[in-house]
Amino acid sequence: MQATFRAVADTGLLVSFATELDPAAHAAVLGLDRALAAAPPEGLQETVPALVNLMVVFDPLITDAATLQAQIEPMLAALDPTP
């Protein structure tokens, strides 16, 4: 599933999978949340899953949104697309 990334202030990265409720998008949110929990990138502080978005909170002294996005993109490619 295609994701969009949006920096949120200097400590967050919002990963969005849809603009409206969608079971496949929610499955992608949960899958990415599990993937980040299993292999957290350096600087990751917290993830906050929602219905179609995942907020990724990080320490800006350790990483930034662009670096985190580059680390998350391969995880997205490995997600199971089944909701």
N, C-alpha and C positions, 0 to 999 in steps of 0.2 A: 504494500500500500504506500502511496506517495505521501510524504510528510513535508510540511513547511516549518521553517524555523524562524523565530522572532526573538531577538534579544530583549530582555526585560530588565531595565535599569542596568546596574553593573554586576549583578549577582544572579541573574536568572536567564534561562533559555526556555522558551515555550515551544514545544513540539506539538504541532496540530496535524490531525489526520483527516478532519472533515470540518464542515461549517454547520452541520446539523446532525442530529442523532443518527447513528449508524452502528449496527452491531459489529461490523468488520472494523470500524475505526476504534471502537471500544476494545475489541480484542487486541488491536495493535498497541493501544495505550498500555494495556495490562502486560502484553508481551515485552514491550520495551522496558517497562518498569521492572519486570523480573530479570531481564538481561542486564540492566544497570545494577541491580542488587547483587547479581552473581559476579559481575566483573566491573566494579565501580572505577570510573576514570579518576585520575588524581585530581583532587580538589572538589569532588562531588560531596555535597553536604546533605542533600535531601531531594527526594522526588515526591511530587504531589500529583497523583493521577486524578483525572476527571473523566467525563464521559467521552470526549473526543480529543482531549489535550493532555499532555504531560508537562508539568512545570518541573524543570531541573534547576535546582538551586546549587550554586557553587561558590567557592571562596575565590574572590577576584585577585587575591594575592598569589594564588597558585595557578589559576587557569583563566581563560576568558571564553566568551560565547563562541567565537570562531573555532578555537581549538576543541572545545567540547563538541561542537557540531561535527567536526571532522572525525572525532572518536565515535560519535553516535551513528553516523551514516552507515558504517559497515555492520553495526548491530541491526539496523533496520533491514538490511538486505538478507540477514540470516533469520528474520522472524518468520514463523509459520503463518501463512496468510489465512488459515482457517479460523473463522470466529468461534 
